[in-house]
Amino acid sequence: MRIIAPFLFFIFIFGFPKMINAQLAGAYNVYYFRFNLDPSYYSDGNFTGIPYEGSPWFNTSFIPARITLFDGETIEGNQFKLNLYNNKLFTENEKQQLIVLTSAIKRIEFLNEGKKAAVFQAGFPRVDKQRWNSFYQVLAEGNAKLLKYIHYTFSDRMQYGQGVTFKLEPQFYFYVFANNQMHPIKKVDDLALLFPDWINEVKGYINREGLKIRKETDLIKIVSFYNSLAPLNKKEQRP
């Protein structure tokens, strides 16, 4: 009996979610807090009873979203939260149990009153340590896309008299996707040289407006400015 009981408990822990999953339609699987050791599955500020600082969620509450899968299917009519620590998209059922979308997601459009509030996209060429299914926040779209990759580090630390505490910290990396390539942005020249047909205009705009690539809002202005110029090349090339 000492051998059988732990074995049955093991089956219950890992088999119970699968039995419930079979009752769900589509590409959804149920994940329960108590069945996961990944801290990002837990509610903000609580990891098996141990508090931690920071939050892995892009949006703290469930909000409407339009989901496009790599196979072309579109999913709408539900509310979602994006977890950037484990790169997974969640919704919840009527019992407030987390449900993760397991199909390969190409694009997430979070909506506010039917309009795009934030966009995340995957499927870009591999760069640095990111994979093909890593989500990037799309900050500007057009002939060039300005992308922000948000990487969370999870660390533990010992504080005198308080025991172990945990902390999630975001790190931000910016890229421009142009000509089917990913270009890291670290200095002004990295950005200007991406636009050879309009390099003087882009540099002039940066200097005239006093823009800095260290500021996300300024990066958005620069890439959006280039995207406003890019279609002019096509018009000039028409016979």
C-alpha positions as CSV (number, residue, x, y, z in Angstrom):
1,M,0.0,0.0,0.0
2,R,2.9,2.3,0.6
3,I,3.9,1.9,-3.0
4,I,0.5,2.1,-4.6
5,A,-0.7,5.3,-2.8
6,P,2.1,7.5,-4.1
7,F,1.7,6.0,-7.6
8,L,-2.0,6.8,-7.6
9,F,-1.3,10.3,-6.4
10,F,1.1,10.7,-9.2
11,I,-1.5,9.7,-11.7
12,F,-4.0,12.1,-10.2
13,I,-1.6,15.0,-10.4
14,F,-0.7,14.5,-14.0
15,G,-3.7,12.7,-15.3
16,F,-6.5,14.8,-14.0
17,P,-5.7,17.9,-16.1
18,K,-5.5,15.6,-19.2
19,M,-9.0,14.2,-18.5
20,I,-10.4,17.7,-18.3
21,N,-8.5,18.8,-21.4
22,A,-10.2,16.1,-23.4
23,Q,-13.5,17.9,-22.7
24,L,-12.3,21.2,-24.1
25,A,-12.8,22.0,-27.7
26,G,-10.1,23.5,-29.9
27,A,-6.5,24.0,-29.0
28,Y,-6.9,24.7,-25.3
29,N,-5.4,22.9,-22.3
30,V,-6.1,23.6,-18.7
31,Y,-3.2,24.5,-16.4
32,Y,-3.7,24.6,-12.7
33,F,-1.6,26.7,-10.3
34,R,-1.0,23.8,-8.0
35,F,0.3,21.6,-10.8
36,N,3.0,23.9,-12.1
37,L,6.3,24.9,-10.6
38,D,6.9,27.7,-13.1
39,P,6.4,30.9,-11.0
40,S,4.9,32.7,-14.0
41,Y,1.8,30.5,-13.8
42,Y,0.9,31.9,-10.4
43,S,-1.0,35.0,-9.6
44,D,1.0,38.2,-9.3
45,G,3.0,38.4,-6.0
46,N,2.5,34.8,-4.9
47,F,4.6,31.8,-5.7
48,T,3.7,28.8,-3.5
49,G,3.1,31.2,-0.7
50,I,6.4,33.1,-1.2
51,P,6.0,36.7,-2.4
52,Y,7.9,37.9,-5.4
53,E,8.4,41.4,-7.0
54,G,7.4,42.2,-10.5
55,S,4.8,40.7,-12.9
56,P,5.3,38.5,-16.0
57,W,2.0,39.6,-17.5
58,F,1.9,42.2,-20.3
59,N,-1.6,43.0,-19.3
60,T,-2.7,42.6,-15.7
61,S,-6.3,41.7,-16.5
62,F,-8.0,39.7,-19.3
63,I,-8.9,41.8,-22.2
64,P,-10.4,41.1,-25.7
65,A,-8.0,40.1,-28.4
66,R,-7.9,38.9,-32.0
67,I,-5.6,35.9,-32.4
68,T,-4.1,34.7,-35.7
69,L,-2.5,31.3,-35.8
70,F,0.2,30.2,-38.2
71,D,-2.2,28.0,-40.0
72,G,-4.3,31.0,-40.9
73,E,-7.1,30.4,-38.4
74,T,-8.4,33.5,-36.5
75,I,-9.8,33.3,-32.9
76,E,-12.0,36.0,-31.5
77,G,-14.7,36.5,-28.9
78,N,-12.7,35.8,-25.8
79,Q,-10.4,37.6,-23.4
80,F,-6.7,36.9,-23.0
81,K,-3.6,37.7,-21.0
82,L,0.0,37.4,-22.4
83,N,2.7,36.0,-20.1
84,L,6.0,37.2,-21.4
85,Y,8.1,35.1,-19.0
86,N,7.0,31.8,-20.6
87,N,5.8,33.3,-23.9
88,K,2.3,31.8,-23.5
89,L,-1.2,33.3,-24.1
90,F,-3.9,32.5,-21.5
91,T,-7.6,32.8,-21.1
92,E,-9.7,31.4,-18.3
93,N,-12.9,29.4,-17.9
94,E,-15.9,30.1,-15.7
95,K,-14.1,28.6,-12.7
96,Q,-11.3,31.1,-13.2
97,Q,-8.9,28.3,-14.1
98,L,-6.1,29.3,-16.4
99,I,-6.3,28.0,-20.0
100,V,-3.3,28.2,-22.3
101,L,-3.6,28.4,-26.1
102,T,-1.3,25.6,-27.3
103,S,-1.5,26.2,-31.1
104,A,1.3,28.1,-32.7
105,I,0.3,31.8,-32.6
106,K,1.5,34.2,-35.2
107,R,-0.2,37.5,-34.1
108,I,-2.0,38.8,-31.1
109,E,-4.0,42.0,-31.4
110,F,-5.2,43.2,-28.0
111,L,-8.4,45.3,-28.5
112,N,-9.8,48.4,-26.8
113,E,-13.4,49.1,-27.9
114,G,-12.7,47.2,-31.1
115,K,-9.5,49.0,-31.9
116,K,-5.9,47.7,-31.7
117,A,-4.4,48.7,-28.4
118,A,-1.3,46.6,-28.6
119,V,0.1,44.1,-31.1
120,F,2.5,41.1,-30.6
121,Q,3.8,39.0,-33.4
122,A,6.0,35.9,-33.8
123,G,7.5,34.2,-36.9
124,F,10.5,36.5,-37.4
125,P,14.0,35.3,-38.3
126,R,16.0,34.0,-35.4
127,V,18.2,36.6,-33.8
128,D,20.2,36.7,-30.6
129,K,18.6,34.1,-28.3
130,Q,15.1,34.4,-29.6
131,R,13.3,31.6,-31.4
132,W,10.9,31.6,-34.3
133,N,7.9,31.6,-32.0
134,S,9.2,34.4,-29.7
135,F,6.7,37.2,-29.4
136,Y,7.8,40.8,-30.2
137,Q,5.7,43.8,-29.5
138,V,5.1,45.6,-32.8
139,L,5.5,49.3,-32.2
140,A,5.4,50.6,-35.8
141,E,4.3,48.9,-39.0
142,G,4.9,49.5,-42.7
143,N,7.8,49.0,-45.0
144,A,9.8,48.5,-41.8
145,K,8.6,47.1,-38.5
146,L,9.9,48.4,-35.2
147,L,9.9,45.5,-32.7
148,K,10.4,45.3,-29.0
149,Y,11.5,42.0,-27.4
150,I,10.8,41.9,-23.6
151,H,12.9,39.3,-21.8
152,Y,12.2,38.6,-18.1
153,T,14.9,37.3,-15.7
154,F,13.8,35.5,-12.6
155,S,16.1,35.6,-9.6
156,D,16.1,34.7,-6.0
157,R,17.9,36.5,-3.2
158,M,18.4,36.0,0.5
159,Q,17.6,39.0,2.7
160,Y,18.6,39.0,6.3
161,G,15.7,38.3,8.6
162,Q,13.3,37.9,5.7
163,G,14.3,34.6,4.1
164,V,14.3,34.0,0.3
165,T,12.5,36.5,-2.0
166,F,12.0,36.3,-5.7
167,K,12.1,39.0,-8.4
168,L,11.1,39.3,-12.0
169,E,12.9,42.0,-14.0
170,P,12.2,43.0,-17.6
171,Q,14.9,43.7,-20.2
172,F,14.1,45.5,-23.4
173,Y,15.7,44.9,-26.9
174,F,14.7,46.8,-30.0
175,Y,14.9,45.6,-33.6
176,V,13.9,46.7,-37.0
177,F,12.5,44.1,-39.4
178,A,13.2,45.2,-43.0
179,N,14.2,43.4,-46.2
180,N,13.3,40.1,-44.5
181,Q,16.0,40.5,-41.9
182,M,16.2,41.4,-38.2
183,H,18.4,44.4,-37.4
184,P,19.3,45.1,-33.7
185,I,19.2,48.8,-32.9
186,K,21.9,50.0,-30.5
187,K,23.0,53.4,-32.0
188,V,21.7,56.0,-34.4
189,D,23.8,54.8,-37.3
190,D,22.3,51.3,-36.9
191,L,18.9,52.8,-37.6
192,A,19.8,55.3,-40.3
193,L,21.8,52.8,-42.4
194,L,18.7,50.6,-42.7
195,F,17.1,53.2,-44.9
196,P,19.7,53.9,-47.7
197,D,17.2,55.5,-50.1
198,W,16.3,58.0,-47.4
199,I,19.3,58.2,-45.1
200,N,19.7,62.0,-45.4
201,E,16.1,62.6,-44.7
202,V,16.0,60.2,-41.7
203,K,19.2,61.7,-40.2
204,G,17.8,65.2,-40.8
205,Y,14.6,64.3,-39.1
206,I,16.4,62.8,-36.1
207,N,18.6,65.9,-35.7
208,R,15.8,68.4,-36.4
209,E,13.5,66.8,-33.8
210,G,16.3,66.0,-31.3
211,L,15.3,62.4,-31.1
212,K,17.1,59.7,-29.1
213,I,17.1,56.0,-29.9
214,R,17.2,55.3,-26.2
215,K,13.6,56.5,-26.0
216,E,11.0,54.1,-27.2
217,T,8.7,57.0,-28.2
218,D,11.5,58.5,-30.3
219,L,12.2,55.2,-32.0
220,I,8.5,54.9,-33.0
221,K,8.7,58.4,-34.5
222,I,11.8,57.6,-36.5
223,V,10.5,54.4,-38.0
224,S,7.1,55.8,-38.6
225,F,8.7,58.8,-40.4
226,Y,10.7,56.4,-42.7
227,N,7.5,54.4,-43.4
228,S,5.8,57.6,-44.5
229,L,8.6,58.1,-47.0
230,A,9.1,54.5,-48.3
231,P,6.0,54.4,-50.5
232,L,7.3,57.4,-52.4
233,N,10.0,55.2,-53.9
234,K,7.4,53.0,-55.5
235,K,5.6,56.0,-57.0
236,E,8.8,57.3,-58.5
237,Q,9.6,54.0,-60.1
238,R,6.2,53.7,-61.9
239,P,6.5,54.3,-65.7
